[in-house]
Amino acid sequence: MDTFIEYMVKRKRTGTDLLKIFGTIIGAVVLCIILGFLVTITPQMLFLLWFALAVAVWYGVYIIVSRQNIEYEYTFTNGELDIDAIYSKRRRVHLLTVRAKEFTICAPAYDERFKEQYLNVSGIKHYYKTVSRMDSEAVYFADFLLNGDKVRLFFEPSGRMIEAIKRFNMRNVHVRGQ
């Protein structure tokens, strides 16, 4: 029997994200004021240059702010977990593909039973944080090897998805409350 499950998680904005957005807007305003001042002391021919630069600055602000809207799509197909990031519902970037059998551990991140494994970060070379927010109760962590490096994945699978993942790796996948 084939297994196919999709699940999406929208990343919630953090204080750092809001600070980045605010700083970008303030920086753009300051830059446009400086450009406006420069146009008053230069010949009028440069007005079009100032206008083009101001448009470019605000387009850059738009790009930076819209890239803060991120959704993560988990697709689990016959033992293989694919994770994509979708920016502003327009641009999709493939982040990771991993087989469930490769998990050395997969467990709820904040479950006391797995606290020791969760806190053991020795040797981890790369982290994937594909969650709505790290303090969510639904966050799972999974450790595995990818190209010889130890990797840790943080993700928020649905109950149905984590049960399907467990069927492919009974020994190392732990479900919340079991």
N, CA, C and O of each residue as an XYZ file, in Angstrom:
712
protein
N       0.834     -1.179      0.000
C       0.000      0.000      0.000
C       0.883      1.249      0.000
O       1.821      1.357      0.789
N       0.575      2.175     -0.882
C       1.347      3.410     -0.979
C       0.929      4.382      0.121
O      -0.236      4.439      0.515
N       1.896      5.132      0.597
C       1.651      6.149      1.609
C       1.969      7.505      1.009
O       3.065      7.717      0.491
N       1.012      8.427      1.077
C       1.236      9.792      0.598
C       0.494     10.744      1.528
O      -0.733     10.710      1.622
N       1.264     11.603      2.222
C       0.673     12.575      3.146
C       1.369     13.922      2.931
O       2.596     13.998      2.873
N       0.571     14.970      2.814
C       1.102     16.327      2.723
C       0.620     17.114      3.932
O      -0.486     16.907      4.431
N       1.467     18.014      4.385
C       1.095     18.858      5.512
C       1.863     20.166      5.394
O       3.045     20.167      5.051
N       1.190     21.288      5.680
C       1.837     22.600      5.593
C       1.825     23.286      6.945
O       0.868     23.178      7.712
N       2.921     24.001      7.223
C       3.066     24.764      8.453
C       3.489     26.174      8.070
O       4.469     26.352      7.347
N       2.764     27.171      8.544
C       3.125     28.566      8.280
C       3.990     29.071      9.427
O       3.615     28.971     10.595
N       5.147     29.612      9.080
C       6.057     30.134     10.094
C       5.507     31.441     10.662
O       5.127     32.341      9.914
N       5.470     31.533     11.973
C       5.006     32.750     12.629
C       6.178     33.716     12.751
O       7.321     33.309     12.963
N       5.874     34.995     12.613
C       6.928     36.004     12.710
C       7.413     36.127     14.145
O       6.632     36.112     15.096
N       8.725     36.248     14.268
C       9.345     36.428     15.575
C       9.694     37.898     15.765
O       9.544     38.699     14.843
N      10.153     38.247     16.940
C      10.587     39.616     17.200
C      11.749     40.009     16.301
O      11.847     41.161     15.877
N      12.618     39.066     16.012
C      13.746     39.331     15.117
C      13.253     39.665     13.706
O      13.780     40.569     13.058
N      12.245     38.934     13.237
C      11.682     39.206     11.923
C      11.084     40.612     11.869
O      11.304     41.353     10.912
N      10.328     40.967     12.904
C       9.713     42.297     12.942
C      10.766     43.394     13.016
O      10.612     44.451     12.403
N      11.834     43.142     13.765
C      12.931     44.104     13.852
C      13.615     44.269     12.497
O      13.974     45.381     12.109
N      13.793     43.165     11.782
C      14.397     43.209     10.446
C      13.520     44.016      9.480
O      14.030     44.817      8.697
N      12.218     43.805      9.540
C      11.285     44.546      8.675
C      11.321     46.036      9.017
O      11.422     46.883      8.130
N      11.238     46.346     10.314
C      11.259     47.741     10.761
C      12.555     48.425     10.351
O      12.533     49.548      9.847
N      13.692     47.751     10.565
C      14.988     48.323     10.187
C      15.116     48.548      8.694
O      15.708     49.536      8.259
N      14.564     47.639      7.907
C      14.613     47.785      6.454
C      13.811     49.002      6.011
O      14.261     49.768      5.160
N      12.630     49.180      6.584
C      11.786     50.322      6.214
C      12.438     51.635      6.641
O      12.462     52.599      5.875
N      12.967     51.672      7.866
C      13.638     52.899      8.344
C      14.852     53.210      7.460
O      15.074     54.363      7.090
N      15.629     52.186      7.129
C      16.782     52.393      6.255
C      16.379     52.929      4.889
O      17.064     53.788      4.334
N      15.283     52.435      4.346
C      14.807     52.906      3.038
C      14.347     54.357      3.117
O      14.610     55.144      2.208
N      13.661     54.712      4.203
C      13.209     56.104      4.372
C      14.419     57.030      4.455
O      14.453     58.069      3.796
N      15.401     56.660      5.257
C      16.609     57.488      5.401
C      17.323     57.618      4.057
O      17.758     58.710      3.692
N      17.445     56.533      3.331
C      18.114     56.566      2.025
C      17.354     57.448      1.040
O      17.972     58.189      0.276
N      16.045     57.380      1.045
C      15.254     58.231      0.147
C      15.362     59.708      0.529
O      15.369     60.572     -0.349
N      15.447     60.009      1.830
C      15.638     61.399      2.259
C      16.992     61.908      1.785
O      17.096     63.034      1.300
N      18.027     61.089      1.922
C      19.363     61.479      1.445
C      19.342     61.696     -0.062
O      19.898     62.675     -0.560
N      18.700     60.782     -0.787
C      18.604     60.941     -2.244
C      17.811     62.196     -2.602
O      18.151     62.884     -3.564
N      16.757     62.502     -1.840
C      15.967     63.716     -2.076
C      16.785     64.969     -1.843
O      16.665     65.947     -2.581
N      17.621     64.934     -0.808
C      18.493     66.078     -0.544
C      19.498     66.250     -1.675
O      19.768     67.374     -2.099
N      20.054     65.147     -2.167
C      21.030     65.222     -3.251
C      20.417     65.777     -4.526
O      21.092     66.480     -5.277
N      19.158     65.478     -4.781
C      18.524     65.965     -6.010
C      18.300     67.473     -5.959
O      18.254     68.124     -7.003
N      18.160     68.040     -4.751
C      17.956     69.491     -4.643
C      19.243     70.266     -4.892
O      19.186     71.443     -5.247
N      20.401     69.637     -4.714
C      21.664     70.360     -4.919
C      22.359     69.956     -6.223
O      23.489     70.370     -6.481
N      21.690     69.156     -7.035
C      22.264     68.742     -8.317
C      21.340     69.196     -9.438
O      20.202     69.590     -9.184
N      21.820     69.142    -10.679
C      20.981     69.558    -11.808
C      19.702     68.719    -11.908
O      19.646     67.583    -11.437
N      18.688     69.304    -12.527
C      17.393     68.641    -12.627
C      17.435     67.371    -13.478
O      16.538     66.535    -13.375
N      18.445     67.217    -14.303
C      18.557     66.005    -15.116
C      18.683     64.762    -14.235
O      18.292     63.667    -14.641
N      19.222     64.931    -13.044
C      19.432     63.794    -12.157
C      18.158     63.389    -11.401
O      18.159     62.406    -10.660
N      17.070     64.155    -11.592
C      15.834     63.798    -10.911
C      15.369     62.402    -11.307
O      14.904     61.645    -10.455
N      15.485     62.051    -12.581
C      15.076     60.712    -13.024
C      15.948     59.635    -12.394
O      15.461     58.555    -12.059
N      17.220     59.922    -12.234
C      18.114     58.979    -11.566
C      17.677     58.776    -10.111
O      17.624     57.646     -9.626
N      17.361     59.893     -9.411
C      16.889     59.796     -8.031
C      15.606     58.981     -7.964
O      15.452     58.117     -7.101
N      14.692     59.261     -8.876
C      13.420     58.544     -8.879
C      13.643     57.047     -9.118
O      13.022     56.214     -8.457
N      14.522     56.708    -10.056
C      14.815     55.297    -10.346
C      15.446     54.620     -9.122
O      15.103     53.483     -8.798
N      16.359     55.311     -8.448
C      16.976     54.748     -7.246
C      15.954     54.563     -6.122
O      15.991     53.561     -5.408
N      15.045     55.524     -5.967
C      14.014     55.406     -4.926
C      13.092     54.224     -5.216
O      12.724     53.486     -4.302
N      12.721     54.043     -6.467
C      11.878     52.904     -6.841
C      12.623     51.598     -6.560
O      12.035     50.647     -6.044
N      13.906     51.550     -6.895
C      14.699     50.343     -6.646
C      14.798     50.046     -5.148
O      14.710     48.887     -4.740
N      14.978     51.069     -4.339
C      15.060     50.891     -2.885
C      13.752     50.320     -2.349
O      13.776     49.378     -1.558
N      12.623     50.864     -2.757
C      11.332     50.384     -2.251
C      10.984     49.010     -2.799
O      10.297     48.238     -2.131
N      11.439     48.697     -3.982
C      11.253     47.335     -4.498
C      12.069     46.354     -3.649
O      11.598     45.259     -3.342
N      13.276     46.740     -3.275
C      14.098     45.911     -2.394
C      13.436     45.707     -1.035
O      13.485     44.610     -0.479
N      12.814     46.763     -0.497
C      12.079     46.637      0.763
C      10.941     45.637      0.604
O      10.730     44.786      1.468
N      10.220     45.739     -0.487
C       9.114     44.813     -0.756
C       9.612     43.362     -0.786
O       8.987     42.478     -0.201
N      10.730     43.123     -1.463
C      11.291     41.767     -1.554
C      11.679     41.251     -0.162
O      11.353     40.119      0.195
N      12.369     42.075      0.614
C      12.832     41.660      1.937
C      11.650     41.378      2.869
O      11.653     40.383      3.594
N      10.646     42.249      2.850
C       9.483     42.059      3.725
C       8.679     40.837      3.297
O       8.233     40.064      4.145
N       8.491     40.656      2.003
C       7.685     39.520      1.550
C       8.403     38.186      1.768
O       7.743     37.155      1.901
N       9.723     38.181      1.807
C      10.455     36.932      2.078
C      10.302     36.469      3.526
O      10.705     35.357      3.868
N       9.728     37.305      4.368
C       9.482     36.910      5.753
C       8.241     36.029      5.877
O       8.027     35.423      6.926
N       7.416     35.944      4.829
C       6.231     35.081      4.824
C       6.650     33.710      4.314
O       6.803     33.511      3.109
N       6.835     32.767      5.229
C       7.358     31.449      4.863
C       6.391     30.367      5.318
O       5.882     30.393      6.438
N       6.150     29.417      4.426
C       5.396     28.216      4.761
C       6.290     27.023      4.462
O       7.062     27.038      3.503
N       6.182     25.996      5.284
C       6.939     24.774      5.051
C       5.955     23.680      4.649
O       4.930     23.480      5.301
N       6.277     22.982      3.580
C       5.437     21.889      3.113
C       6.185     20.581      3.326
O       7.289     20.391      2.816
N       5.563     19.674      4.093
C       6.109     18.341      4.317
C       5.332     17.391      3.422
O       4.101     17.399      3.416
N       6.047     16.579      2.674
C       5.428     15.548      1.850
C       6.081     14.221      2.219
O       7.293     14.052      2.079
N       5.270     13.289      2.688
C       5.780     11.973      3.071
C       5.222     10.955      2.086
O       4.013     10.732      2.025
N       6.118     10.336      1.313
C       5.726      9.380      0.284
C       6.535      8.103      0.438
O       7.748      8.101      0.233
N       5.866      7.025      0.796
C       6.490      5.700      0.879
C       7.832      5.705      1.611
O       8.823      5.173      1.109
N       7.855      6.301      2.783
C       9.063      6.267      3.601
C      10.026      7.405      3.369
O      11.081      7.447      4.002
N       9.704      8.329      2.485
C      10.610      9.429      2.169
C       9.951     10.761      2.514
O       8.842     11.044      2.061
N      10.628     11.568      3.306
C      10.125     12.868      3.734
C      10.811     13.961      2.924
O      12.035     14.087      2.948
N      10.015     14.749      2.207
C      10.503     15.909      1.451
C      10.013     17.157      2.153
O       8.855     17.235      2.563
N      10.899     18.140      2.294
C      10.524     19.400      2.918
C      10.897     20.535      1.981
O      12.037     20.648      1.530
N       9.900     21.380      1.697
C      10.088     22.557      0.845
C       9.716     23.805      1.637
O       8.833     23.766      2.493
N      10.397     24.913      1.345
C      10.029     26.216      1.895
C       9.350     26.989      0.777
O       9.831     27.014     -0.356
N       8.234     27.617      1.104
C       7.498     28.415      0.121
C       7.500     29.850      0.627
O       6.958     30.142      1.693
N       8.116     30.746     -0.148
C       8.246     32.147      0.230
C       7.149     32.957     -0.439
O       7.030     32.957     -1.665
N       6.346     33.648      0.361
C       5.285     34.542     -0.109
C       4.329     33.865     -1.079
O       3.787     34.525     -1.966
N       4.114     32.596     -0.934
C       3.210     31.803     -1.776
C       3.574     31.901     -3.261
O       2.731     31.670     -4.129
N       4.841     32.248     -3.548
C       5.270     32.391     -4.937
C       6.487     31.553     -5.288
O       6.552     30.979     -6.375
N       7.431     31.477     -4.401
C       8.708     30.842     -4.723
C       8.919     29.630     -3.824
O       8.871     29.740     -2.599
N       9.150     28.488     -4.432
C       9.356     27.236     -3.703
C      10.828     26.854     -3.759
O      11.448     26.874     -4.821
N      11.383     26.503     -2.587
C      12.772     26.068     -2.495
C      12.787     24.710     -1.790
O      12.277     24.572     -0.679
N      13.374     23.718     -2.448
C      13.482     22.392     -1.841
C      14.600     22.412     -0.803
O      15.736     22.768     -1.115
N      14.278     22.032      0.423
C      15.255     22.064      1.497
C      15.913     20.721      1.761
O      17.123     20.647      1.973
N      15.105     19.645      1.748
C      15.627     18.394      2.263
C      14.790     17.218      1.790
O      13.570     17.320      1.661
N      15.456     16.105      1.534
C      14.803     14.815      1.324
C      15.541     13.806      2.197
O      16.766     13.693      2.134
N      14.780     13.073      3.013
C      15.390     12.083      3.895
C      14.450     10.889      4.012
O      13.228     11.042      4.045
N      15.038      9.709      4.072
C      14.251      8.489      4.267
C      14.034      8.275      5.764
O      14.950      8.479      6.562
N      12.835      7.869      6.142
C      12.503      7.665      7.555
C      13.395      6.606      8.188
O      13.665      6.666      9.388
N      13.853      5.643      7.406
C      14.725      4.590      7.942
C      16.078      5.130      8.398
O      16.773      4.476      9.176
N      16.457      6.310      7.926
C      17.746      6.898      8.280
C      17.725      7.637      9.615
O      18.782      8.021     10.115
N      16.551      7.845     10.201
C      16.468      8.543     11.481
C      17.111      7.704     12.577
O      16.739      6.549     12.785
N      18.080      8.292     13.276
C      18.634      7.607     14.441
C      17.736      7.839     15.645
O      17.673      7.008     16.551
N      17.035      8.983     15.650
C      15.979      9.250     16.627
C      15.046     10.296     16.028
O      15.478     11.214     15.332
N      13.774     10.136     16.311
C      12.758     11.115     15.965
C      11.775     11.105     17.128
O      11.142     10.087     17.407
N      11.649     12.248     17.807
C      10.830     12.295     19.022
C      10.317     13.712     19.252
O      10.832     14.664     18.666
N       9.306     13.853     20.102
C       8.837     15.195     20.469
C       9.978     15.973     21.137
O      10.657     15.454     22.023
N      10.177     17.211     20.707
C      11.326     17.983     21.187
C      11.249     18.297     22.674
O      12.278     18.363     23.346
N      10.052     18.488     23.192
C       9.945     18.926     24.590
C       9.360     17.847     25.496
O       8.774     18.162     26.531
N       9.509     16.607     25.127
C       9.058     15.481     25.951
C      10.193     15.126     26.914
O      11.333     14.931     26.491
N       9.886     15.046     28.180
C      10.898     14.761     29.202
C      11.611     13.437     28.968
O      12.776     13.294     29.339
N      10.936     12.470     28.359
C      11.547     11.155     28.134
C      12.744     11.234     27.185
O      13.628     10.379     27.230
N      12.776     12.261     26.323
C      13.833     12.360     25.312
C      14.701     13.603     25.518
O      15.393     14.049     24.603
N      14.654     14.151     26.727
C      15.401     15.375     27.020
C      16.901     15.192     26.804
O      17.564     16.072     26.257
N      17.433     14.048     27.233
C      18.867     13.801     27.095
C      19.284     13.771     25.620
O      20.295     14.367     25.250
N      18.513     13.085     24.784
C      18.830     13.025     23.357
C      18.653     14.401     22.702
O      19.421     14.775     21.816
N      17.641     15.144     23.142
C      17.384     16.469     22.584
C      18.520     17.437     22.907
O      18.933     18.226     22.058
N      19.015     17.370     24.128
C      20.083     18.283     24.546
C      21.451     17.864     24.029
O      22.375     18.676     24.022
N      21.603     16.617     23.598
C      22.881     16.139     23.070
C      23.048     16.628     21.629
O      22.479     16.054     20.700
N      23.824     17.679     21.457
C      24.021     18.257     20.133
C      25.451     18.066     19.636
O      25.866     18.707     18.671
N      26.200     17.190     20.290
C      27.589     16.983     19.886
C      27.654     16.357     18.497
O      26.975     15.372     18.207
N      28.459     16.934     17.674
C      28.681     16.401     16.334
C      27.678     16.841     15.283
O      27.831     16.485     14.115
N      26.664     17.597     15.653
C      25.666     18.031     14.669
C      26.258     19.159     13.834
O      26.684     20.184     14.367
N      26.278     18.959     12.523
C      26.885     19.929     11.607
C      25.871     20.914     11.036
O      26.222     22.051     10.720
N      24.602     20.483     10.901
C      23.619     21.342     10.247
C      22.248     21.163     10.898
O      21.876     20.063     11.306
N      21.507     22.270     10.986
C      20.158     22.261     11.539
C      19.170     22.725     10.477
O      19.452     23.655      9.722
N      18.030     22.083     10.422
C      16.910     22.536      9.606
C      15.773     22.860     10.563
O      15.258     21.969     11.238
N      15.382     24.118     10.626
C      14.263     24.523     11.492
C      13.082     24.857     10.591
O      12.980     25.962     10.058
N      12.201     23.890     10.433
C      11.060     24.046      9.545
C       9.772     23.981     10.359
O       8.932     23.108     10.147
N       9.632     24.917     11.291
C       8.512     24.911     12.222
C       7.828     26.278     12.230
O       8.383     27.265     11.748
N       6.618     26.321     12.784
C       5.923     27.600     12.905
C       6.639     28.479     13.923
O       6.848     29.671     13.698
N       7.009     27.870     15.045
C       7.838     28.530     16.051
C       8.451     27.448     16.926
O       7.842     26.400     17.143
N       9.639     27.696     17.422
C      10.379     26.654     18.128
C       9.755     26.263     19.465
O       9.992     25.153     19.941
N       8.976     27.130     20.078
C       8.403     26.785     21.378
C       7.040     26.098     21.268
O       6.356     25.923     22.276
N       6.645     25.715     20.074
C       5.382     25.007     19.875
C       5.463     23.599     20.467
O       6.503     22.947     20.377
N       4.386     23.138     21.062
C       4.342     21.799     21.645
C       4.371     20.705     20.579
O       4.677     19.553     20.889
N       4.060     21.045     19.338
C       3.981     20.052     18.268
C       5.327     19.776     17.604
O       5.393     18.967     16.679
N       6.399     20.427     18.050
C       7.708     20.293     17.403
C       8.328     18.928     17.715
O       8.377     18.491     18.865
N       8.793     18.278     16.660
C       9.560     17.037     16.766
C      10.982     17.341     16.309
O      11.209     18.267     15.531
N      11.926     16.564     16.794
C      13.293     16.647     16.278
C      13.675     15.274     15.739
O      13.234     14.242     16.246
N      14.497     15.287     14.711
C      14.967     14.039     14.112
C      16.444     14.194     13.794
O      16.854     15.180     13.181
N      17.236     13.224     14.209
C      18.668     13.207     13.903
C      18.924     12.127     12.863
O      18.340     11.045     12.915
N      19.812     12.436     11.910
C      20.162     11.478     10.863
C      21.466     11.914     10.216
O      21.948     13.023     10.450
N      22.027     11.039      9.406
C      23.245     11.351      8.660
C      22.875     11.749      7.245
O      22.054     11.097      6.600
N      23.487     12.825      6.766
C      23.284     13.296      5.408
C      24.649     13.625      4.822
O      25.326     14.543      5.284
N      25.047     12.875      3.809
C      26.371     13.036      3.186
C      27.493     12.921      4.221
O      28.489     13.640      4.144
N      27.327     12.017      5.184
C      28.350     11.774      6.193
C      28.327     12.739      7.361
O      29.084     12.553      8.314
N      27.486     13.768      7.324
C      27.393     14.734      8.416
C      26.137     14.477      9.241
O      25.091     14.104      8.709
N      26.260     14.684     10.553
C      25.110     14.531     11.430
C      24.237     15.779     11.309
O      24.724     16.905     11.418
N      22.947     15.562     11.084
C      21.998     16.651     10.835
C      20.844     16.525     11.818
O      20.440     15.421     12.184
N      20.315     17.680     12.241
C      19.119     17.682     13.089
C      18.027     18.478     12.378
O      18.236     19.602     11.919
N      16.866     17.854     12.306
C      15.683     18.459     11.685
C      14.668     18.751     12.778
O      14.365     17.886     13.599
N      14.142     19.972     12.785
C      13.001     20.325     13.626
C      11.817     20.481     12.688
O      11.884     21.235     11.717
N      10.729     19.769     12.974
C       9.552     19.866     12.122
C       8.297     19.612     12.941
O       8.374     19.118     14.066
N       7.131     19.952     12.373
C       5.841     19.817     13.051
C       4.912     18.934     12.224
O       4.015     19.446     11.554
N       5.108     17.630     12.259
C       4.248     16.756     11.451
C       2.855     16.630     12.066
O       2.671     16.812     13.269
N       1.896     16.318     11.227
C       0.554     16.022     11.737
C       0.603     14.668     12.435
O       1.560     13.912     12.262
N      -0.417     14.362     13.216
C      -0.479     13.070     13.893
C      -0.466     11.916     12.909
O       0.183     10.897     13.143
N      -1.184     12.080     11.810
C      -1.241     11.042     10.776
C       0.136     10.834     10.141
O       0.530      9.706      9.847
N       0.860     11.938      9.932
C       2.175     11.844      9.297
C       3.184     11.160     10.222
O       3.952     10.310      9.772
N       3.190     11.519     11.498
C       4.174     10.915     12.400
C       3.882      9.427     12.583
O       4.807      8.632     12.749
N       2.612      9.046     12.554
C       2.259      7.615     12.618
C       2.774      6.879     11.381
O       3.267      5.756     11.488
N       2.661      7.507     10.211
C       3.162      6.894      8.976
C       4.683      6.780      9.006
O       5.238      5.771      8.570
N       5.355      7.801      9.513
C       6.818      7.762      9.629
C       7.221      6.631     10.572
O       8.194      5.922     10.315
N       6.482      6.465     11.652
C       6.784      5.407     12.629
C       6.679      4.021     11.998
O       7.446      3.130     12.363
N       5.760      3.817     11.071
C       5.627      2.515     10.415
C       6.886      2.138      9.634
O       7.158      0.955      9.430
N       7.647      3.131      9.201
C       8.858      2.860      8.422
C      10.113      2.754      9.290
O      11.158      2.317      8.809
N      10.021      3.150     10.572
C      11.173      3.072     11.471
C      10.648      2.927     12.904
O      10.716      3.866     13.697
N      10.130      1.753     13.218
C       9.460      1.506     14.499
C      10.370      1.742     15.707
O       9.917      2.232     16.742
N      11.629      1.399     15.576
C      12.541      1.449     16.715
C      12.943      2.877     17.096
O      13.081      3.171     18.283
N      13.135      3.768     16.120
C      13.720      5.076     16.407
C      12.747      6.232     16.353
O      13.117      7.355     16.695
N      11.516      5.997     15.935
C      10.517      7.079     15.869
C       9.579      6.936     17.048
O       8.983      5.879     17.253
N       9.449      8.003     17.825
C       8.625      8.000     19.031
C       7.506      9.022     18.878
O       7.747     10.172     18.510
N       6.290      8.593     19.161
C       5.127      9.442     19.014
C       4.760     10.021     20.372
O       4.878      9.349     21.397
N       4.321     11.254     20.373
C       3.920     11.942     21.610
C       2.844     11.131     22.325
O       1.874     10.694     21.707
N       3.017     10.934     23.615
C       2.021     10.254     24.434
C       2.069      8.740     24.383
O       1.222      8.085     24.989
N       3.028      8.165     23.683
C       3.110      6.702     23.613
C       4.384      6.210     24.257
O       4.631      5.005     24.296
